[in-house]
């Protein structure tokens, strides 16, 4: 194989490479063997046409496209490796020559990884606004949240207040005409929860069991059902029950109900304080890491970030997000329906800081290279076992999903992040 590379612009160029006849002929044979079984030619049983007759009748060139498709990926990868190019986007191929009996000449327009000029990335001074101190108020608030989770609903005789739950029937209409999805029976609605459109819940405050209330609202302009967006609607709402939360007393019995490992409220408070301290320690470390890496990125210079890298990052992040949802049993269509958003909205969301994520990854990779960070076989094996434990998978499943190269890359990146973070000085 002969290869060459011509720069056409910063981080862009054309790779030219050849595919030899030693590779072409076996590929043509394979292509012929694949298609001949379906060929019916006078004088031959189906699938038994000879190669010579095929070439005479159809021309050997009829096999070229299939053979090229089979050969191109490996030939391109070999050319890129021989030229030591770091390609970061899908290439655009073109055929320069496919003469019979001659080597094939192919060109590929490629985008290469931009140069990163590192600035200071060690001993950086950073400031963070995350406190490691845990206050009594934070401990009490955590207990209060758990206490409210144990609250039970009891029917009350009085008027509904915010925080109460009403059991209602409702029928919605626009201009006197009922609409799909505007009807419900025996629906439990906590007033002030924001489950319904703005204004709905407020108009039920003060209602009592047996009341019928005409709830008049206006659908938001960006409401997910386009035929209702911005329109005035009336919901005839019948209140069947009003229920209030009965919150358990704040005592040792409550502490035991919340956590069976403690016997007293003081023990629960001490346990929660330790948990909050550990969580704040992690949050503090994360804040230092984020601040240090952000400063290291700001100190670096990236020469002409290719837009293709940003585009690929947006789609990578979207696919990862939607893939995680599907593993939880939530399809993309269901997610967009539940959130009232669209594929375009999700694209814009991930597009917002995609260039920042790409720049950050490039700088961390450059730091790993500058420091000579690599991963040993023992570190790769440990990473596989850690991931298997984290995601409740077998180690072999992780090996099948992630190549050794990917794992080594990730480990080197972690070492680079640690080098930046551990040397940072917090103001």
Secondary structure as GFF3:
##gff-version 3
##sequence-region A 1 427
A	DSSP	beta_strand	3	9	.	.	.	ID=ss1
A	DSSP	beta_strand	12	19	.	.	.	ID=ss2
A	DSSP	alpha_helix	21	36	.	.	.	ID=ss3
A	DSSP	alpha_helix	51	58	.	.	.	ID=ss4
A	DSSP	three_ten_helix	60	63	.	.	.	ID=ss5
A	DSSP	alpha_helix	64	82	.	.	.	ID=ss6
A	DSSP	beta_strand	92	97	.	.	.	ID=ss7
A	DSSP	beta_strand	104	111	.	.	.	ID=ss8
A	DSSP	beta_strand	116	117	.	.	.	ID=ss9
A	DSSP	beta_strand	125	126	.	.	.	ID=ss10
A	DSSP	alpha_helix	136	149	.	.	.	ID=ss11
A	DSSP	beta_strand	152	155	.	.	.	ID=ss12
A	DSSP	beta_strand	165	174	.	.	.	ID=ss13
A	DSSP	beta_strand	177	190	.	.	.	ID=ss14
A	DSSP	three_ten_helix	202	204	.	.	.	ID=ss15
A	DSSP	beta_strand	212	218	.	.	.	ID=ss16
A	DSSP	beta_strand	232	246	.	.	.	ID=ss17
A	DSSP	alpha_helix	252	258	.	.	.	ID=ss18
A	DSSP	alpha_helix	265	299	.	.	.	ID=ss19
A	DSSP	beta_strand	301	302	.	.	.	ID=ss20
A	DSSP	alpha_helix	307	327	.	.	.	ID=ss21
A	DSSP	alpha_helix	332	339	.	.	.	ID=ss22
A	DSSP	alpha_helix	343	351	.	.	.	ID=ss23
A	DSSP	alpha_helix	354	371	.	.	.	ID=ss24
A	DSSP	alpha_helix	377	390	.	.	.	ID=ss25
A	DSSP	alpha_helix	395	401	.	.	.	ID=ss26
A	DSSP	alpha_helix	404	422	.	.	.	ID=ss27
A	DSSP	beta_strand	425	426	.	.	.	ID=ss28
###
